[in-house]
Amino acid sequence: QVQLVESGGGLVQAGGSLRLSCAASGRTFSSYAMGWFRQTAGKEREFVASISWSGSNTYYADFVKGRFTISRDNAKNTVYLQMNSLKPEDTAVYYCAVDYGGWGTVEDDFGSWGQGNQVTVSS
């Protein structure tokens, strides 16, 4: 029922910042936990961060802790991923998704995947 569209990716120098946005359709956006994943060519999709429906609980992969921040604005039906201190290893296609299970970290519970947005970090 929910449709997601990511934006905000692009090319940035190492140490720089980007903010990804994920705009959601549907009246029930605020009822869902949301998450960000990423995938590099030749590798499996990996979990980046997630946020509860209220925004009170967040979860992060170890490799982004202290650098990335997930947030949401339910009034705008949008979830964000603020990425600071970017590294070349962060280069990937980033996807947002809906957590229909509500646990925040179970990949099989995520659905309504966005189309993906490329982030490229140069050295």
C-alpha positions, -999 to 999 in steps of 0.1 A, spaced: 0 0 0 29 24 7 50 37 -21 85 51 -15 107 74 -35 143 81 -25 162 113 -34 192 133 -23 220 110 -35 250 121 -55 287 125 -56 306 138 -26 342 140 -14 354 119 15 346 136 47 316 154 33 279 150 39 247 141 22 211 138 33 189 112 17 151 116 18 125 90 14 90 103 5 61 80 12 26 79 -1 -4 67 19 -23 78 49 -8 54 73 29 64 70 32 73 106 21 38 116 52 21 102 87 17 113 111 25 85 146 15 75 175 23 52 196 -4 34 224 -2 9 239 -24 -17 273 -23 -35 278 -40 -68 287 -76 -63 276 -76 -26 245 -85 -6 221 -58 5 230 -47 41 211 -30 69 221 6 76 195 21 100 159 20 111 135 41 131 103 32 150 69 46 140 71 73 166 108 81 160 116 73 196 137 42 188 165 40 163 190 13 153 222 15 134 247 -8 118 281 -7 135 298 8 105 277 39 105 273 46 142 284 82 151 283 92 114 247 86 102 215 98 117 180 85 108 150 107 114 115 111 103 89 138 98 55 122 98 38 154 89 57 154 57 55 116 52 93 115 49 122 96 65 157 110 63 192 96 65 218 123 74 252 110 64 283 128 77 320 120 76 314 99 45 340 74 34 346 58 0 334 25 15 299 42 19 296 42 -19 264 22 -27 228 23 -38 207 32 -8 172 20 -4 144 28 20 117 4 30 87 -2 53 91 -24 83 58 -43 84 69 -65 112 78 -36 136 110 -51 150 133 -27 131 161 -51 123 145 -81 106 151 -77 69 125 -102 59 98 -80 75 107 -50 52 88 -43 21 75 -16 -3 111 -10 -13 120 22 -30 138 23 -63 172 31 -48 194 62 -49 231 62 -57 257 76 -33 292 79 -45 321 90 -22 354 99 -39 387 97 -22 
